[in-house]
Amino acid sequence: MPSLRRWRMGVAIFFVMTVAVAPLSAENWPTWRGPGQRGISSENGLPTRWTATENVAWKLRLPGPAGATPVVWEDRILLTTVEPAGGARPPAAPATGGRGDRRGQAAANEDKLLLLCVGTDGRERWRRQLGTGNRDVRGDEGNSASPSPTTDGKHVWAFMGNGEIGCYDLDGKNVWRFNLQDRYGRFEIQFGMTSTPVLDDGRLFVQVIHGDGRAQTQEAYVVALDAATGKELWKQPRDTGAYQENEHAYTSPIVYDDGTHKFLVTHGGDYIIGHDLATGRELWRSGGLNPHDDPKRPYHTTLRMVASPGWAPGIIVAPTAKNGPVLALRPGYDGNLTDKEEARVWFRLTDTPDVPSPLIHDGLVYLCRENGNLLVLDADTGAEVYYERTHRDRHRASPVYADGHVYLSARDGQVTVVKAGRKFEIVAENQIGESLAASPVISNGTIYLRSYDSLWAIRGK
């Protein structure tokens, strides 16, 4: 099989043509992982150093906390959040990492789940309520506003952990809205529904990988909605045989598109699966992430997936959890790929990121571990380029590349800027003093950081 370098040369014309016909304007950031869901910005001249006051264009205090990443289209920033009951929000507390925390039922039923539109001047333009009934999970790890919105520049689609999903135009007018649990059944997922829908060619794809923790009495599925109306286009069951906590996945679907191959990818329940975009039909699946019948690797009953896959032309990188394996697949194959060596680029038995998604750029795979360690692998071979320690704190955000740098966000508010490439170098360590879980967003020469307290616009002078 050809190497990934030769594959990338073969599809380069496709991407050059795409850029050549694109309008000469600032880059939009339409999904939580940016253009193409890859975590890569093409903008230059971005700041690498800032503080809570230096290189801060503006800062807007938000109605309440959430870890959802904003999206940006031209002069509009869209994000989801919780507004605590009564409109009063408690001061931000240090990260605690508790398990299974549920707020009092009366207070939870009064919390508002909001979609906000903020101008790139830092002023709120409108807010819309998608429902009530927030649930905080694992102390400070998430809530019902964890899924990120997505936009095409004309409309924005927002999904909440309580099942509410809706479409609005960019002036805030509601187009459609319904509750996914009312239509398809109650969510049974230990730490709340966090998956972000993905938009492609007028279709909104929603992944629901859940169960009751015993025997898959709740069907896992992926559904395609008509983005304009909310009507179901297709619904595909997702059977994998996973059990116990592994029935639950907190990942988001992605669309792989290299100009030759294009399909939907869902990840969780011990398998990564490719689906036909038009019908939902399963094209391929790969196990090996958490084997059910390997005597050398006993089944891990709590290997729930949180980190979503990453992709670049010729490669899909599937993480797992809890220091488990990382699998790199080559697109273009159908059926069960678990033991199909020609479909596997490489396999690493340990060192997966637990929450941050992989970043793939210029022949390198960047894996940000939950403890801040940065593992960089050669995309062609999986060989370790370096494995270095950055900031020692919880990392929940996914790494982002821009202008020769990789940005790594930690929960205590520090963003570490690492020089991209094969030599490890920390360029800057920047602290804003507020808890971060959302991934950095880059648009129009600005780095947007969404903390649990505020929305920040970081911009060079």
Disulfide bonds with the S-S distance in Angstrom:
none
